[in-house]
Amino acid sequence: MHIGIAFGVFIVSYLIQLLLCFKMKNKHIRLIPFYLCMLGAMYSGMVYTEFFGLYDDGSWMSLKAVVYFICLLIIISALFLAMITHRILTVFNAKNK
């Protein structure tokens, strides 16, 4: 079940990024999901180091941060794969014209 959820998150983020790459001309608008992932990585890094003062004896906050990191890794890999796919398709279409 967890693999299915991870695969679903991967597919959804891949499709959103691919759609942004094909439809948006501005580079910064295309990179909005990547910027949001970087903010999420900063947040999970702060949670991992207990920056917010939520000290827990059972280290549940560390586990929560690791789960965030894994989810962000899945999403960022989908974003990069979508960017690579977009680049390959644009080069291929430019050579065929």
ABEGO torsion letter per residue (X at the ends): XAAAAAAAAAAAAAAAAAAAAAABABAAAAAAAAAAAAAAAAAAAAAAAGAAGBBBAAGAAAAAAAAAAAAAAAAAAAAAAAAAAAAAAAAAAAAAX
